[in-house]
């Protein structure tokens, strides 16, 4: 449940980021937009790091992969490295 919430927050943040930046440029100028952009990127980084700490494996989590992913069933389950992984997309 927490994993799904973090994924949703990351998607939502990514979706509204441009809107916040455009509003800041119109209201306060480019410097303010840059500050807002950096703050949003920091929030996204924190969410990505939190997601990485919650997964049973550790690798880079990009935003497109998060959109296609599902929450892990349990972090206590052992993963068999020789078991078939399913369809490869890439």
N, CA, C and O atoms as a CHARMM CRD file, in Angstrom:
* protein
*
  360
    1    1 UNK  N      0.82700  -1.19700   0.00000 PROA 1      0.00000
    2    1 UNK  CA     0.00000   0.00000   0.00000 PROA 1      0.00000
    3    1 UNK  C      0.86900   1.25800   0.00000 PROA 1      0.00000
    4    1 UNK  O      0.60300   2.19200  -0.75700 PROA 1      0.00000
    5    2 UNK  N      1.89400   1.28900   0.83300 PROA 2      0.00000
    6    2 UNK  CA     2.76400   2.46200   0.87000 PROA 2      0.00000
    7    2 UNK  C      3.50700   2.63900  -0.45300 PROA 2      0.00000
    8    2 UNK  O      3.71800   3.76100  -0.91400 PROA 2      0.00000
    9    3 UNK  N      3.90100   1.51200  -1.05800 PROA 3      0.00000
   10    3 UNK  CA     4.58300   1.55500  -2.35000 PROA 3      0.00000
   11    3 UNK  C      3.66600   2.18100  -3.40200 PROA 3      0.00000
   12    3 UNK  O      4.09400   3.03600  -4.17700 PROA 3      0.00000
   13    4 UNK  N      2.42400   1.75500  -3.42300 PROA 4      0.00000
   14    4 UNK  CA     1.46600   2.27500  -4.40300 PROA 4      0.00000
   15    4 UNK  C      1.21200   3.76400  -4.19800 PROA 4      0.00000
   16    4 UNK  O      1.07000   4.51000  -5.16700 PROA 4      0.00000
   17    5 UNK  N      1.15700   4.19200  -2.96300 PROA 5      0.00000
   18    5 UNK  CA     0.94600   5.60700  -2.66900 PROA 5      0.00000
   19    5 UNK  C      2.13400   6.43300  -3.15200 PROA 5      0.00000
   20    5 UNK  O      1.95400   7.50100  -3.73700 PROA 5      0.00000
   21    6 UNK  N      3.34600   5.93900  -2.90700 PROA 6      0.00000
   22    6 UNK  CA     4.53800   6.65900  -3.34600 PROA 6      0.00000
   23    6 UNK  C      4.61000   6.73000  -4.86800 PROA 6      0.00000
   24    6 UNK  O      5.00100   7.75800  -5.42100 PROA 6      0.00000
   25    7 UNK  N      4.23700   5.65200  -5.54400 PROA 7      0.00000
   26    7 UNK  CA     4.22200   5.65900  -7.01200 PROA 7      0.00000
   27    7 UNK  C      3.19700   6.66900  -7.51500 PROA 7      0.00000
   28    7 UNK  O      3.46500   7.41800  -8.45400 PROA 7      0.00000
   29    8 UNK  N      2.02400   6.68800  -6.88800 PROA 8      0.00000
   30    8 UNK  CA     0.99700   7.64800  -7.28600 PROA 8      0.00000
   31    8 UNK  C      1.48500   9.07800  -7.07200 PROA 8      0.00000
   32    8 UNK  O      1.29600   9.92900  -7.94200 PROA 8      0.00000
   33    9 UNK  N      2.10700   9.35300  -5.93000 PROA 9      0.00000
   34    9 UNK  CA     2.61100  10.70200  -5.65100 PROA 9      0.00000
   35    9 UNK  C      3.68400  11.11400  -6.65200 PROA 9      0.00000
   36    9 UNK  O      3.73100  12.26900  -7.07500 PROA 9      0.00000
   37   10 UNK  N      4.54300  10.17300  -7.03200 PROA 10     0.00000
   38   10 UNK  CA     5.57700  10.48000  -8.01700 PROA 10     0.00000
   39   10 UNK  C      4.95400  10.79500  -9.37500 PROA 10     0.00000
   40   10 UNK  O      5.38000  11.73000 -10.05300 PROA 10     0.00000
   41   11 UNK  N      3.95800  10.02600  -9.76800 PROA 11     0.00000
   42   11 UNK  CA     3.26500  10.30300 -11.03500 PROA 11     0.00000
   43   11 UNK  C      2.56000  11.65900 -10.99200 PROA 11     0.00000
   44   11 UNK  O      2.63900  12.44200 -11.93900 PROA 11     0.00000
   45   12 UNK  N      1.87600  11.92200  -9.88900 PROA 12     0.00000
   46   12 UNK  CA     1.14000  13.18200  -9.75700 PROA 12     0.00000
   47   12 UNK  C      2.10200  14.36200  -9.77000 PROA 12     0.00000
   48   12 UNK  O      1.83000  15.37800 -10.41000 PROA 12     0.00000
   49   13 UNK  N      3.21400  14.23700  -9.07500 PROA 13     0.00000
   50   13 UNK  CA     4.20800  15.30800  -9.03900 PROA 13     0.00000
   51   13 UNK  C      4.74500  15.57200 -10.43700 PROA 13     0.00000
   52   13 UNK  O      4.90200  16.72200 -10.84600 PROA 13     0.00000
   53   14 UNK  N      5.01900  14.51300 -11.15300 PROA 14     0.00000
   54   14 UNK  CA     5.52100  14.65500 -12.52000 PROA 14     0.00000
   55   14 UNK  C      4.47700  15.33500 -13.41400 PROA 14     0.00000
   56   14 UNK  O      4.82500  16.12800 -14.28900 PROA 14     0.00000
   57   15 UNK  N      3.21700  15.02300 -13.19100 PROA 15     0.00000
   58   15 UNK  CA     2.15700  15.58400 -14.02700 PROA 15     0.00000
   59   15 UNK  C      1.94000  17.07400 -13.78400 PROA 15     0.00000
   60   15 UNK  O      1.67400  17.81700 -14.72900 PROA 15     0.00000
   61   16 UNK  N      2.04700  17.51600 -12.55800 PROA 16     0.00000
   62   16 UNK  CA     1.77000  18.92300 -12.26000 PROA 16     0.00000
   63   16 UNK  C      3.01600  19.80400 -12.24200 PROA 16     0.00000
   64   16 UNK  O      2.91600  21.01700 -12.05800 PROA 16     0.00000
   65   17 UNK  N      4.17400  19.20700 -12.43100 PROA 17     0.00000
   66   17 UNK  CA     5.42300  19.96900 -12.38400 PROA 17     0.00000
   67   17 UNK  C      5.42500  21.10400 -13.41400 PROA 17     0.00000
   68   17 UNK  O      5.76400  22.23900 -13.08100 PROA 17     0.00000
   69   18 UNK  N      5.05900  20.81300 -14.62900 PROA 18     0.00000
   70   18 UNK  CA     5.06800  21.82900 -15.68500 PROA 18     0.00000
   71   18 UNK  C      4.07100  22.93800 -15.36800 PROA 18     0.00000
   72   18 UNK  O      4.33700  24.11100 -15.63200 PROA 18     0.00000
   73   19 UNK  N      2.93100  22.56900 -14.80500 PROA 19     0.00000
   74   19 UNK  CA     1.94000  23.59500 -14.46800 PROA 19     0.00000
   75   19 UNK  C      2.47300  24.56400 -13.41600 PROA 19     0.00000
   76   19 UNK  O      2.29200  25.77600 -13.53100 PROA 19     0.00000
   77   20 UNK  N      3.13200  24.02200 -12.38700 PROA 20     0.00000
   78   20 UNK  CA     3.72600  24.89100 -11.36700 PROA 20     0.00000
   79   20 UNK  C      4.80300  25.79200 -11.95800 PROA 20     0.00000
   80   20 UNK  O      4.88300  26.97200 -11.61900 PROA 20     0.00000
   81   21 UNK  N      5.62500  25.24200 -12.83300 PROA 21     0.00000
   82   21 UNK  CA     6.69300  26.02800 -13.43400 PROA 21     0.00000
   83   21 UNK  C      6.12900  27.12900 -14.32600 PROA 21     0.00000
   84   21 UNK  O      6.61500  28.25900 -14.28400 PROA 21     0.00000
   85   22 UNK  N      5.12100  26.82400 -15.12700 PROA 22     0.00000
   86   22 UNK  CA     4.51900  27.83700 -15.99600 PROA 22     0.00000
   87   22 UNK  C      3.88000  28.95200 -15.17200 PROA 22     0.00000
   88   22 UNK  O      3.99800  30.12900 -15.51200 PROA 22     0.00000
   89   23 UNK  N      3.20900  28.57700 -14.09800 PROA 23     0.00000
   90   23 UNK  CA     2.58600  29.58400 -13.23500 PROA 23     0.00000
   91   23 UNK  C      3.66200  30.47800 -12.60300 PROA 23     0.00000
   92   23 UNK  O      3.49300  31.69500 -12.52800 PROA 23     0.00000
   93   24 UNK  N      4.74400  29.88300 -12.15800 PROA 24     0.00000
   94   24 UNK  CA     5.81400  30.67200 -11.53600 PROA 24     0.00000
   95   24 UNK  C      6.46600  31.61900 -12.53500 PROA 24     0.00000
   96   24 UNK  O      6.80800  32.74500 -12.17400 PROA 24     0.00000
   97   25 UNK  N      6.64400  31.19200 -13.77800 PROA 25     0.00000
   98   25 UNK  CA     7.23300  32.07100 -14.79800 PROA 25     0.00000
   99   25 UNK  C      6.31600  33.25400 -15.05700 PROA 25     0.00000
  100   25 UNK  O      6.77800  34.39000 -15.15900 PROA 25     0.00000
  101   26 UNK  N      5.01700  32.99400 -15.16300 PROA 26     0.00000
  102   26 UNK  CA     4.08300  34.08700 -15.42900 PROA 26     0.00000
  103   26 UNK  C      3.99200  35.06600 -14.28100 PROA 26     0.00000
  104   26 UNK  O      3.93300  36.27600 -14.49700 PROA 26     0.00000
  105   27 UNK  N      3.98000  34.55600 -13.06000 PROA 27     0.00000
  106   27 UNK  CA     3.77000  35.41800 -11.89700 PROA 27     0.00000
  107   27 UNK  C      5.05700  36.09700 -11.44200 PROA 27     0.00000
  108   27 UNK  O      5.06500  37.30200 -11.19200 PROA 27     0.00000
  109   28 UNK  N      6.14000  35.33700 -11.33300 PROA 28     0.00000
  110   28 UNK  CA     7.34200  35.87400 -10.68700 PROA 28     0.00000
  111   28 UNK  C      8.59500  35.85500 -11.54000 PROA 28     0.00000
  112   28 UNK  O      9.61000  36.41000 -11.12100 PROA 28     0.00000
  113   29 UNK  N      8.57600  35.25800 -12.68700 PROA 29     0.00000
  114   29 UNK  CA     9.75300  35.26600 -13.54200 PROA 29     0.00000
  115   29 UNK  C     10.51400  33.94300 -13.52300 PROA 29     0.00000
  116   29 UNK  O     10.14400  32.98900 -12.83900 PROA 29     0.00000
  117   30 UNK  N     11.58700  33.92900 -14.30000 PROA 30     0.00000
  118   30 UNK  CA    12.35000  32.69500 -14.52000 PROA 30     0.00000
  119   30 UNK  C     13.09700  32.22400 -13.27000 PROA 30     0.00000
  120   30 UNK  O     13.21200  31.02100 -13.03600 PROA 30     0.00000
  121   31 UNK  N     13.60100  33.15700 -12.47200 PROA 31     0.00000
  122   31 UNK  CA    14.33400  32.74100 -11.25500 PROA 31     0.00000
  123   31 UNK  C     13.43400  31.97700 -10.29900 PROA 31     0.00000
  124   31 UNK  O     13.82600  30.94400  -9.75500 PROA 31     0.00000
  125   32 UNK  N     12.25900  32.47400 -10.10300 PROA 32     0.00000
  126   32 UNK  CA    11.30300  31.80000  -9.21300 PROA 32     0.00000
  127   32 UNK  C     10.92100  30.43000  -9.78600 PROA 32     0.00000
  128   32 UNK  O     10.78900  29.46100  -9.03800 PROA 32     0.00000
  129   33 UNK  N     10.74500  30.35000 -11.09800 PROA 33     0.00000
  130   33 UNK  CA    10.41900  29.07900 -11.73300 PROA 33     0.00000
  131   33 UNK  C     11.54200  28.07100 -11.53700 PROA 33     0.00000
  132   33 UNK  O     11.28500  26.88800 -11.31400 PROA 33     0.00000
  133   34 UNK  N     12.78700  28.53500 -11.61900 PROA 34     0.00000
  134   34 UNK  CA    13.92000  27.63700 -11.40300 PROA 34     0.00000
  135   34 UNK  C     13.93400  27.11800  -9.96400 PROA 34     0.00000
  136   34 UNK  O     14.19400  25.93700  -9.73600 PROA 34     0.00000
  137   35 UNK  N     13.65800  27.98700  -9.00100 PROA 35     0.00000
  138   35 UNK  CA    13.61600  27.54400  -7.60200 PROA 35     0.00000
  139   35 UNK  C     12.51200  26.51300  -7.37600 PROA 35     0.00000
  140   35 UNK  O     12.71200  25.51900  -6.67700 PROA 35     0.00000
  141   36 UNK  N     11.36300  26.75800  -7.96600 PROA 36     0.00000
  142   36 UNK  CA    10.25900  25.80200  -7.83400 PROA 36     0.00000
  143   36 UNK  C     10.61700  24.48600  -8.50100 PROA 36     0.00000
  144   36 UNK  O     10.33000  23.41500  -7.96600 PROA 36     0.00000
  145   37 UNK  N     11.24400  24.56400  -9.66700 PROA 37     0.00000
  146   37 UNK  CA    11.66300  23.35100 -10.37100 PROA 37     0.00000
  147   37 UNK  C     12.62900  22.53700  -9.51900 PROA 37     0.00000
  148   37 UNK  O     12.49700  21.31500  -9.43700 PROA 37     0.00000
  149   38 UNK  N     13.58300  23.18300  -8.89200 PROA 38     0.00000
  150   38 UNK  CA    14.54600  22.47000  -8.05000 PROA 38     0.00000
  151   38 UNK  C     13.86500  21.83400  -6.83700 PROA 38     0.00000
  152   38 UNK  O     14.22200  20.72600  -6.43700 PROA 38     0.00000
  153   39 UNK  N     12.90600  22.51400  -6.26200 PROA 39     0.00000
  154   39 UNK  CA    12.17900  21.93800  -5.12200 PROA 39     0.00000
  155   39 UNK  C     11.36300  20.71600  -5.54200 PROA 39     0.00000
  156   39 UNK  O     11.32100  19.71000  -4.83400 PROA 39     0.00000
  157   40 UNK  N     10.72400  20.81600  -6.69200 PROA 40     0.00000
  158   40 UNK  CA     9.94400  19.67200  -7.17800 PROA 40     0.00000
  159   40 UNK  C     10.85700  18.49900  -7.48500 PROA 40     0.00000
  160   40 UNK  O     10.52500  17.35700  -7.16700 PROA 40     0.00000
  161   41 UNK  N     12.00400  18.76400  -8.10100 PROA 41     0.00000
  162   41 UNK  CA    12.95900  17.69500  -8.38500 PROA 41     0.00000
  163   41 UNK  C     13.46800  17.05900  -7.09000 PROA 41     0.00000
  164   41 UNK  O     13.70200  15.85200  -7.04600 PROA 41     0.00000
  165   42 UNK  N     13.64200  17.85800  -6.04000 PROA 42     0.00000
  166   42 UNK  CA    14.06700  17.30500  -4.74700 PROA 42     0.00000
  167   42 UNK  C     12.99800  16.37800  -4.17300 PROA 42     0.00000
  168   42 UNK  O     13.31600  15.32100  -3.62800 PROA 42     0.00000
  169   43 UNK  N     11.73100  16.77500  -4.29400 PROA 43     0.00000
  170   43 UNK  CA    10.63400  15.91600  -3.82500 PROA 43     0.00000
  171   43 UNK  C     10.61400  14.61500  -4.60900 PROA 43     0.00000
  172   43 UNK  O     10.43800  13.54200  -4.03100 PROA 43     0.00000
  173   44 UNK  N     10.79200  14.70400  -5.92200 PROA 44     0.00000
  174   44 UNK  CA    10.80900  13.49900  -6.75500 PROA 44     0.00000
  175   44 UNK  C     11.98800  12.59400  -6.39600 PROA 44     0.00000
  176   44 UNK  O     11.85800  11.37000  -6.38500 PROA 44     0.00000
  177   45 UNK  N     13.13300  13.20100  -6.10300 PROA 45     0.00000
  178   45 UNK  CA    14.30100  12.41300  -5.71100 PROA 45     0.00000
  179   45 UNK  C     14.04300  11.68400  -4.39100 PROA 45     0.00000
  180   45 UNK  O     14.39400  10.51200  -4.25200 PROA 45     0.00000
  181   46 UNK  N     13.44000  12.36000  -3.43700 PROA 46     0.00000
  182   46 UNK  CA    13.12000  11.72900  -2.15600 PROA 46     0.00000
  183   46 UNK  C     12.15600  10.56400  -2.36200 PROA 46     0.00000
  184   46 UNK  O     12.33200   9.50000  -1.76800 PROA 46     0.00000
  185   47 UNK  N     11.15100  10.75800  -3.19000 PROA 47     0.00000
  186   47 UNK  CA    10.20400   9.66500  -3.46600 PROA 47     0.00000
  187   47 UNK  C     10.89500   8.48900  -4.15000 PROA 47     0.00000
  188   47 UNK  O     10.62900   7.33400  -3.81700 PROA 47     0.00000
  189   48 UNK  N     11.78800   8.77800  -5.11200 PROA 48     0.00000
  190   48 UNK  CA    12.50300   7.68900  -5.78800 PROA 48     0.00000
  191   48 UNK  C     13.40500   6.93400  -4.82300 PROA 48     0.00000
  192   48 UNK  O     13.48000   5.70700  -4.87700 PROA 48     0.00000
  193   49 UNK  N     14.09100   7.65500  -3.94000 PROA 49     0.00000
  194   49 UNK  CA    14.95300   6.99100  -2.95900 PROA 49     0.00000
  195   49 UNK  C     14.13300   6.15200  -1.99000 PROA 49     0.00000
  196   49 UNK  O     14.54700   5.05600  -1.61600 PROA 49     0.00000
  197   50 UNK  N     12.98800   6.65000  -1.58500 PROA 50     0.00000
  198   50 UNK  CA    12.11600   5.88900  -0.69300 PROA 50     0.00000
  199   50 UNK  C     11.62300   4.62600  -1.38700 PROA 50     0.00000
  200   50 UNK  O     11.59100   3.55400  -0.78200 PROA 50     0.00000
  201   51 UNK  N     11.23900   4.74900  -2.65900 PROA 51     0.00000
  202   51 UNK  CA    10.80600   3.57400  -3.42100 PROA 51     0.00000
  203   51 UNK  C     11.93300   2.55700  -3.54500 PROA 51     0.00000
  204   51 UNK  O     11.71500   1.35300  -3.40800 PROA 51     0.00000
  205   52 UNK  N     13.12100   3.04800  -3.80400 PROA 52     0.00000
  206   52 UNK  CA    14.27200   2.14500  -3.94300 PROA 52     0.00000
  207   52 UNK  C     14.54300   1.39700  -2.64100 PROA 52     0.00000
  208   52 UNK  O     14.92300   0.22600  -2.66700 PROA 52     0.00000
  209   53 UNK  N     14.35400   2.05300  -1.51900 PROA 53     0.00000
  210   53 UNK  CA    14.58600   1.38200  -0.23500 PROA 53     0.00000
  211   53 UNK  C     13.51200   0.34700   0.07400 PROA 53     0.00000
  212   53 UNK  O     13.73300  -0.55500   0.88200 PROA 53     0.00000
  213   54 UNK  N     12.34700   0.47200  -0.56500 PROA 54     0.00000
  214   54 UNK  CA    11.23700  -0.45100  -0.31100 PROA 54     0.00000
  215   54 UNK  C     11.22800  -1.66900  -1.23200 PROA 54     0.00000
  216   54 UNK  O     10.51500  -2.63500  -0.95900 PROA 54     0.00000
  217   55 UNK  N     11.99400  -1.64500  -2.30300 PROA 55     0.00000
  218   55 UNK  CA    11.99300  -2.77400  -3.22600 PROA 55     0.00000
  219   55 UNK  C     13.01000  -3.82000  -2.77700 PROA 55     0.00000
  220   55 UNK  O     14.03800  -3.47200  -2.19600 PROA 55     0.00000
  221   56 UNK  N     12.73000  -5.10500  -3.04300 PROA 56     0.00000
  222   56 UNK  CA    13.64700  -6.16300  -2.61600 PROA 56     0.00000
  223   56 UNK  C     14.91100  -6.22800  -3.46600 PROA 56     0.00000
  224   56 UNK  O     15.82100  -6.99200  -3.14600 PROA 56     0.00000
  225   57 UNK  N     14.98600  -5.46500  -4.51600 PROA 57     0.00000
  226   57 UNK  CA    16.15200  -5.42100  -5.39400 PROA 57     0.00000
  227   57 UNK  C     16.55100  -3.96400  -5.51500 PROA 57     0.00000
  228   57 UNK  O     15.73300  -3.07700  -5.27200 PROA 57     0.00000
  229   58 UNK  N     17.78500  -3.70300  -5.88200 PROA 58     0.00000
  230   58 UNK  CA    18.16300  -2.30200  -5.97500 PROA 58     0.00000
  231   58 UNK  C     18.74300  -2.01500  -7.35500 PROA 58     0.00000
  232   58 UNK  O     19.77000  -2.57100  -7.74600 PROA 58     0.00000
  233   59 UNK  N     18.07700  -1.15600  -8.06400 PROA 59     0.00000
  234   59 UNK  CA    18.54500  -0.63200  -9.33000 PROA 59     0.00000
  235   59 UNK  C     17.84800   0.69900  -9.55600 PROA 59     0.00000
  236   59 UNK  O     16.96200   1.08000  -8.79100 PROA 59     0.00000
  237   60 UNK  N     18.24000   1.39500 -10.59000 PROA 60     0.00000
  238   60 UNK  CA    17.66800   2.70500 -10.86900 PROA 60     0.00000
  239   60 UNK  C     16.18600   2.58000 -11.20400 PROA 60     0.00000
  240   60 UNK  O     15.79500   1.73900 -12.01400 PROA 60     0.00000
  241   61 UNK  N     15.37400   3.40700 -10.58700 PROA 61     0.00000
  242   61 UNK  CA    13.93000   3.40000 -10.83300 PROA 61     0.00000
  243   61 UNK  C     13.60300   4.63100 -11.66900 PROA 61     0.00000
  244   61 UNK  O     13.61500   5.75300 -11.16300 PROA 61     0.00000
  245   62 UNK  N     13.30800   4.41700 -12.95300 PROA 62     0.00000
  246   62 UNK  CA    12.92600   5.55900 -13.77200 PROA 62     0.00000
  247   62 UNK  C     11.40700   5.70200 -13.78500 PROA 62     0.00000
  248   62 UNK  O     10.68400   4.77200 -13.42800 PROA 62     0.00000
  249   63 UNK  N     10.94000   6.85100 -14.18900 PROA 63     0.00000
  250   63 UNK  CA     9.51900   7.16800 -14.06300 PROA 63     0.00000
  251   63 UNK  C      8.65000   6.35900 -15.01400 PROA 63     0.00000
  252   63 UNK  O      7.51800   6.02200 -14.66700 PROA 63     0.00000
  253   64 UNK  N      9.14900   6.03900 -16.20600 PROA 64     0.00000
  254   64 UNK  CA     8.34700   5.24800 -17.13700 PROA 64     0.00000
  255   64 UNK  C      8.13300   3.83500 -16.59900 PROA 64     0.00000
  256   64 UNK  O      7.05700   3.26000 -16.76000 PROA 64     0.00000
  257   65 UNK  N      9.15800   3.28400 -15.96100 PROA 65     0.00000
  258   65 UNK  CA     9.02700   1.94000 -15.38700 PROA 65     0.00000
  259   65 UNK  C      8.03100   1.93500 -14.23800 PROA 65     0.00000
  260   65 UNK  O      7.30700   0.95800 -14.04600 PROA 65     0.00000
  261   66 UNK  N      7.99000   3.00900 -13.48000 PROA 66     0.00000
  262   66 UNK  CA     7.04200   3.08800 -12.36900 PROA 66     0.00000
  263   66 UNK  C      5.60300   3.06100 -12.86000 PROA 66     0.00000
  264   66 UNK  O      4.72700   2.49500 -12.20600 PROA 66     0.00000
  265   67 UNK  N      5.36400   3.67100 -14.00500 PROA 67     0.00000
  266   67 UNK  CA     4.00700   3.69300 -14.53300 PROA 67     0.00000
  267   67 UNK  C      3.53000   2.30300 -14.92000 PROA 67     0.00000
  268   67 UNK  O      2.33000   2.02800 -14.88700 PROA 67     0.00000
  269   68 UNK  N      4.45600   1.42300 -15.28700 PROA 68     0.00000
  270   68 UNK  CA     4.09100   0.08300 -15.71900 PROA 68     0.00000
  271   68 UNK  C      4.18700  -0.94600 -14.60400 PROA 68     0.00000
  272   68 UNK  O      3.79900  -2.10000 -14.78800 PROA 68     0.00000
  273   69 UNK  N      4.69700  -0.54100 -13.46200 PROA 69     0.00000
  274   69 UNK  CA     4.97200  -1.50700 -12.40600 PROA 69     0.00000
  275   69 UNK  C      3.76900  -1.72400 -11.49700 PROA 69     0.00000
  276   69 UNK  O      2.80200  -0.96100 -11.50000 PROA 69     0.00000
  277   70 UNK  N      3.87100  -2.79400 -10.72100 PROA 70     0.00000
  278   70 UNK  CA     2.89600  -3.08500  -9.68300 PROA 70     0.00000
  279   70 UNK  C      3.65100  -3.20400  -8.37500 PROA 70     0.00000
  280   70 UNK  O      4.86100  -3.43300  -8.37100 PROA 70     0.00000
  281   71 UNK  N      2.95800  -3.05200  -7.28100 PROA 71     0.00000
  282   71 UNK  CA     3.58600  -3.14200  -5.96800 PROA 71     0.00000
  283   71 UNK  C      4.10300  -4.55700  -5.73000 PROA 71     0.00000
  284   71 UNK  O      3.45200  -5.52500  -6.12100 PROA 71     0.00000
  285   72 UNK  N      5.27900  -4.68900  -5.08600 PROA 72     0.00000
  286   72 UNK  CA     5.77500  -6.02500  -4.75800 PROA 72     0.00000
  287   72 UNK  C      4.86600  -6.68900  -3.72700 PROA 72     0.00000
  288   72 UNK  O      4.31100  -6.01400  -2.86000 PROA 72     0.00000
  289   73 UNK  N      4.71200  -8.00600  -3.82000 PROA 73     0.00000
  290   73 UNK  CA     3.82600  -8.73000  -2.91700 PROA 73     0.00000
  291   73 UNK  C      4.34300  -8.70200  -1.48700 PROA 73     0.00000
  292   73 UNK  O      3.58800  -8.41100  -0.55900 PROA 73     0.00000
  293   74 UNK  N      5.60900  -8.99900  -1.30600 PROA 74     0.00000
  294   74 UNK  CA     6.18800  -8.99500   0.02900 PROA 74     0.00000
  295   74 UNK  C      7.69400  -8.86000  -0.09900 PROA 74     0.00000
  296   74 UNK  O      8.30100  -9.46000  -0.98500 PROA 74     0.00000
  297   75 UNK  N      8.29400  -8.08000   0.77700 PROA 75     0.00000
  298   75 UNK  CA     9.74700  -7.92600   0.71000 PROA 75     0.00000
  299   75 UNK  C     10.45600  -9.09200   1.38400 PROA 75     0.00000
  300   75 UNK  O     11.68100  -9.18700   1.31000 PROA 75     0.00000
  301   76 UNK  N      9.71100  -9.98700   2.04300 PROA 76     0.00000
  302   76 UNK  CA    10.32300 -11.13300   2.71500 PROA 76     0.00000
  303   76 UNK  C     10.48000 -12.34000   1.80200 PROA 76     0.00000
  304   76 UNK  O     11.16400 -13.29700   2.16400 PROA 76     0.00000
  305   77 UNK  N      9.86200 -12.31400   0.63100 PROA 77     0.00000
  306   77 UNK  CA     9.93900 -13.44000  -0.27300 PROA 77     0.00000
  307   77 UNK  C     11.29400 -13.46800  -0.96800 PROA 77     0.00000
  308   77 UNK  O     11.79100 -12.43800  -1.42500 PROA 77     0.00000
  309   78 UNK  N     11.87700 -14.64400  -1.04200 PROA 78     0.00000
  310   78 UNK  CA    13.14000 -14.80700  -1.73800 PROA 78     0.00000
  311   78 UNK  C     12.87100 -14.90600  -3.23500 PROA 78     0.00000
  312   78 UNK  O     11.87300 -15.48800  -3.66200 PROA 78     0.00000
  313   79 UNK  N     13.75900 -14.34000  -4.01000 PROA 79     0.00000
  314   79 UNK  CA    13.62700 -14.36500  -5.44800 PROA 79     0.00000
  315   79 UNK  C     14.58900 -15.39900  -5.99900 PROA 79     0.00000
  316   79 UNK  O     15.78500 -15.36000  -5.71300 PROA 79     0.00000
  317   80 UNK  N     14.05900 -16.33500  -6.80000 PROA 80     0.00000
  318   80 UNK  CA    14.88800 -17.36400  -7.40000 PROA 80     0.00000
  319   80 UNK  C     15.51500 -16.79600  -8.67000 PROA 80     0.00000
  320   80 UNK  O     14.79200 -16.50600  -9.62400 PROA 80     0.00000
  321   81 UNK  N     16.84300 -16.62800  -8.71300 PROA 81     0.00000
  322   81 UNK  CA    17.46200 -16.00700  -9.88300 PROA 81     0.00000
  323   81 UNK  C     17.39500 -16.87900 -11.12800 PROA 81     0.00000
  324   81 UNK  O     17.58300 -16.37300 -12.23400 PROA 81     0.00000
  325   82 UNK  N     17.12900 -18.19000 -10.98000 PROA 82     0.00000
  326   82 UNK  CA    17.05600 -19.08200 -12.13700 PROA 82     0.00000
  327   82 UNK  C     15.63600 -19.26000 -12.65700 PROA 82     0.00000
  328   82 UNK  O     15.43400 -19.87600 -13.70400 PROA 82     0.00000
  329   83 UNK  N     14.66600 -18.73700 -11.95100 PROA 83     0.00000
  330   83 UNK  CA    13.27400 -18.86700 -12.37500 PROA 83     0.00000
  331   83 UNK  C     13.03100 -17.96800 -13.59400 PROA 83     0.00000
  332   83 UNK  O     13.62800 -16.89600 -13.69400 PROA 83     0.00000
  333   84 UNK  N     12.16400 -18.39000 -14.51800 PROA 84     0.00000
  334   84 UNK  CA    11.87200 -17.53100 -15.68500 PROA 84     0.00000
  335   84 UNK  C     11.21400 -16.23900 -15.22700 PROA 84     0.00000
  336   84 UNK  O     10.33100 -16.24700 -14.36900 PROA 84     0.00000
  337   85 UNK  N     11.64700 -15.14700 -15.79800 PROA 85     0.00000
  338   85 UNK  CA    11.19000 -13.82900 -15.36300 PROA 85     0.00000
  339   85 UNK  C      9.96200 -13.34500 -16.11000 PROA 85     0.00000
  340   85 UNK  O      9.39300 -12.32000 -15.73400 PROA 85     0.00000
  341   86 UNK  N      9.53800 -14.02800 -17.13100 PROA 86     0.00000
  342   86 UNK  CA     8.40100 -13.56800 -17.91000 PROA 86     0.00000
  343   86 UNK  C      8.86600 -12.95000 -19.20600 PROA 86     0.00000
  344   86 UNK  O      9.99900 -13.17200 -19.63300 PROA 86     0.00000
  345   87 UNK  N      8.00600 -12.18000 -19.83200 PROA 87     0.00000
  346   87 UNK  CA     8.31900 -11.60100 -21.13400 PROA 87     0.00000
  347   87 UNK  C      9.28700 -10.43800 -20.97300 PROA 87     0.00000
  348   87 UNK  O      9.11000  -9.58200 -20.10600 PROA 87     0.00000
  349   88 UNK  N     10.30700 -10.41900 -21.81400 PROA 88     0.00000
  350   88 UNK  CA    11.28300  -9.33100 -21.80100 PROA 88     0.00000
  351   88 UNK  C     10.81500  -8.22200 -22.72600 PROA 88     0.00000
  352   88 UNK  O     10.49500  -8.46000 -23.89000 PROA 88     0.00000
  353   89 UNK  N     10.78000  -7.01200 -22.19800 PROA 89     0.00000
  354   89 UNK  CA    10.40700  -5.86100 -23.01300 PROA 89     0.00000
  355   89 UNK  C     11.57600  -4.89300 -22.97700 PROA 89     0.00000
  356   89 UNK  O     11.94400  -4.42200 -21.90100 PROA 89     0.00000
  357   90 UNK  N     12.14100  -4.59900 -24.06900 PROA 90     0.00000
  358   90 UNK  CA    13.24500  -3.66600 -24.01900 PROA 90     0.00000
  359   90 UNK  C     13.97100  -3.62400 -25.27200 PROA 90     0.00000
  360   90 UNK  O     14.94300  -2.87800 -25.39800 PROA 90     0.00000
